[in-house]
Amino acid sequence: MHGFKDSDVSDVSKELSVLFPKKVAEKLAFMYLLDEKEELDELLKLSEIKKSAFKKPFLPPPSPEKGFGKITLGSILQGDQVTYPFCIDLEDLNRHVAIFSSTGMGKTTLIIDILLQLLYDEKPIPFLAIDWKRDMRHLIRKHPIIVLRWKWLKINFFQPPEGVSEKQWMMIIADIFAHVFGFFSASENYLLEYMDKLYRKKKGKYPTLKELFEAIEKTEEKSRRYSEYRDVVRNRLASMLIVFKDVVDCRVGFRIEELLDHPLVIELDGLRRDEANFLVEYILAYIFAYRIANGHRGSLRHVIVFDEATRVFYKKREWRETTLELGMPFIESVPQIIRDYGEGIIFALQEPSIASHSLMANSNVKMVGFLGEGEDIDAITKSLDLSDEERSVIPKLERGEWLVKKAGIKPFLLRSFDYPLEKNVTDEELFERMKPFLKKLNEKVILTTSVQAKAEKPSTFPKISEDAERLLFNVNEHPFLGLSSRYRSLGFSGRRAETTKRNLVEKGLVKEVEVTLGSHRPVKFLCLTKLGLDYLKHKNQVTKLWDYVGRVGFEHRLYQVLITYSLRKIGCKAFMEKDMNGRRFDILALLNGKKIGVEIELKPNPDLSKILKGMKEIDELIIICKDKTTLEKVRETIERVAYPSLRQRMEFYLIKDYLAKLSDENAYRHGNNSDYPKRTVFPLNSRKKAGRKEKNRIE
């Protein structure tokens, strides 16, 4: 016998897979080993002869059905033969892909091929690629992608993502500063102290990098220790201002969340290493915080591409003195968590031996090209748990050839597709092609900044018509009046009303919003802008109502007012922003000696600590949401942590349903509705237990 007599089926089938498809090889191996047939020797000899004829290494390929998916990585190699394609699903991208190889072995070409498949999918997936070598700009002549030089960006690092509090964002930015620039805890705390002062001083305006530098620059510390903290932080801020220049010269910059809807490349060549790393970590942290704050869970919605990924995810950082003192940087947790929020990452790097643990451990698909260094081959061998035979393949790979390891599939060989690209797009051509997109982005920045400038200089207020000023004053006096009712109260006809409203909107004094309150079409409202409020104050108008609205936002305050008013109409004592032993409720209603709290949750990430602690002060809690998706996510989040005894004292409603129930209750009480619905507007256990029908309604 050949020596396989006592081997298991997998060893023999591996040899036979040179001659037969994998499933056939497994069946033959099982049959021959079971019967110990001599034919096995002949087949194995044939296998060895065929392998010796191959110029390329041979690894058993996966079965074709394991290579189904939307994204084609290339074609499987069996020795010298290029066979069937191998694909992965979008879910595999969502769990991250890592590509390792020496320079010039086809990493960028492979990435471009993947991104173009995302771009032209029936449901395109947008992406953000960080490009250090100007490789991807050359796609703009044939494909609708956006490529921006870092110098063209407008960024205020202290402007938080939508849904993220200033305090939370301040701590994230301080963490990035500390880890990128090597601050110790004391210097980070010094930075945080001044950031906090600026946020409080600006009261709603975002502080800028220059203002932070100036605040620290003019400070004279008396102690030597604090002088050292000041010098460390000041020097780093000074270098950032010098390097970034016009990029950070804005109070309100590009909204990164708006860029996530586009196939986007940001070029970072020419930027110093520390500042480049800061910018990359800022962008990644921004996306991470934005996704979490807005509850963007679900399937793949966006892909981030990190070429030269070890510039950010590198092992030595884990052992730096500052890391040992501060703890692992915020950025290291991103690969593990962000996939739950629809963000996939493609890592590309040359030296796996220096890659961080979070990168190596959190990539579902790993593709290894030629590596020349023993340390790098050792690192990949350990990470992928390669056999000696599989390891020996790596130094023999040519450009565009990959050893592929996907979860649940043994390593195999693959050849990716070449993508010839003429690389001659200049900065001038790039700028001309990107000019319309940049103009659109910069209009928003200039508009927002100019509005703030006008607010600071009352003499520059826009001129408006007499009708427009009447409408503006009316909006100030009656914040929660719908457009139709507002026009009737002013006696404005359709055309006159539309012209007057447009005048205010175009001058930046008001904005139009729509709010769904019932089963009919949304109700339109006018909201004052910062410029509108300043205009009114300039005209000596009292704006206390809108100052009150501005603390939580128009929609939130509208719901508070409507619910409170409706509760009072049915005889309840209801209070807005009521404090109970240090816990403030959006609405507190008193009913039959019981305290009913009402909380309005417009986003799917409720403050669990606030809600659960507040339950100690009340008997029942009603949670109001504006749509079903938010309601279900809020309910799921709360019910996952709340004890059953607390959950029994909670009710969840859509705003339109709750307002409808309050309206029905009011109609019933005044004898206008004999067919009152059986369901009640308050939890049943908040009512008096009595036999009369009336006692089953709101008391």
Stockholm file with secondary structure:
# STOCKHOLM 1.0

chainA/1-699         MHGFKDSDVSDVSKELSVLFPKKVAEKLAFMYLLDEKEELDELLKLSEIKKSAFKKPFLPPPSPEKGFGKITLGSILQGDQVTYPFCIDLEDLNRHVAIFSSTGMGKTTLIIDILLQLLYDEKPIPFLAIDWKRDMRHLIRKHPIIVLRWKWLKINFFQPPEGVSEKQWMMIIADIFAHVFGFFSASENYLLEYMDKLYRKKKGKYPTLKELFEAIEKTEEKSRRYSEYRDVVRNRLASMLIVFKDVVDCRVGFRIEELLDHPLVIELDGLRRDEANFLVEYILAYIFAYRIANGHRGSLRHVIVFDEATRVFYKKREWRETTLELGMPFIESVPQIIRDYGEGIIFALQEPSIASHSLMANSNVKMVGFLGEGEDIDAITKSLDLSDEERSVIPKLERGEWLVKKAGIKPFLLRSFDYPLEKNVTDEELFERMKPFLKKLNEKVILTTSVQAKAEKPSTFPKISEDAERLLFNVNEHPFLGLSSRYRSLGFSGRRAETTKRNLVEKGLVKEVEVTLGSHRPVKFLCLTKLGLDYLKHKNQVTKLWDYVGRVGFEHRLYQVLITYSLRKIGCKAFMEKDMNGRRFDILALLNGKKIGVEIELKPNPDLSKILKGMKEIDELIIICKDKTTLEKVRETIERVAYPSLRQRMEFYLIKDYLAKLSDENAYRHGNNSDYPKRTVFPLNSRKKAGRKEKNRIE
#=GR chainA/1-699 SS CCSCTTSCHHHHHHHHTTTSCHHHHHHHHHHHHHHTCTHHHHHHHHHHHHHHHCSSCCCCCCCGGGGCSSEEEEEEEETTEEEEEEEECHHHHHTCEEEECCTTSSHHHHHHHHHHHHHTSSSCCCEEEEESSSCGGGGTTTSCCEEEEGGGCCCCTTSCCTTCCHHHHHHHHHHHHHHHHTCCHHHHHHHHHHHHHHHHHHTTSCCCHHHHHHHHHTCCCSSHHHHHHHHHHHHHHHHHHHHHGGGGCCSSCCCHHHHTTSEEEEECTTSCHHHHHHHHHHHHHHHHHHHHHTTCCEEEEEEEEETTGGGTSBGGGGGSHHHHHHCSCGGGGHHHHGGGEEEEEEEEESCGGGBCHHHHHTCSEEEECCCCCHHHHHHHHHHHTCCHHHHHHGGGCCTTEEEEEETTEEEEEEECCCCCCCCCCCHHHHHHHHHHHHHHHHHHHHHHHHHHHHHHCGGGCCCCCHHHHHHHHHHHHCTTCCHHHHHHHHTCCHHHHHHHHHHHHHTTSEEEEEECCSSSSCEEEEEECHHHHHHHHHTTCCCHHHHHHTTTCHHHHHHHHHHHHHHHHTTCEEEEEEEETTEEEEEEEEETTEEEEEEECCSSCCCHHHHHHHGGGCSEEEEEESSHHHHHHHHHHHHHHSCHHHHTTEEEEEHHHHHHHHHHHHHHHTTSCSSCCSSCSSCGGGSCCCSSGGGGSCC
#=GC SS_cons         CCSCTTSCHHHHHHHHTTTSCHHHHHHHHHHHHHHTCTHHHHHHHHHHHHHHHCSSCCCCCCCGGGGCSSEEEEEEEETTEEEEEEEECHHHHHTCEEEECCTTSSHHHHHHHHHHHHHTSSSCCCEEEEESSSCGGGGTTTSCCEEEEGGGCCCCTTSCCTTCCHHHHHHHHHHHHHHHHTCCHHHHHHHHHHHHHHHHHHTTSCCCHHHHHHHHHTCCCSSHHHHHHHHHHHHHHHHHHHHHGGGGCCSSCCCHHHHTTSEEEEECTTSCHHHHHHHHHHHHHHHHHHHHHTTCCEEEEEEEEETTGGGTSBGGGGGSHHHHHHCSCGGGGHHHHGGGEEEEEEEEESCGGGBCHHHHHTCSEEEECCCCCHHHHHHHHHHHTCCHHHHHHGGGCCTTEEEEEETTEEEEEEECCCCCCCCCCCHHHHHHHHHHHHHHHHHHHHHHHHHHHHHHCGGGCCCCCHHHHHHHHHHHHCTTCCHHHHHHHHTCCHHHHHHHHHHHHHTTSEEEEEECCSSSSCEEEEEECHHHHHHHHHTTCCCHHHHHHTTTCHHHHHHHHHHHHHHHHTTCEEEEEEEETTEEEEEEEEETTEEEEEEECCSSCCCHHHHHHHGGGCSEEEEEESSHHHHHHHHHHHHHHSCHHHHTTEEEEEHHHHHHHHHHHHHHHTTSCSSCCSSCSSCGGGSCCCSSGGGGSCC
//
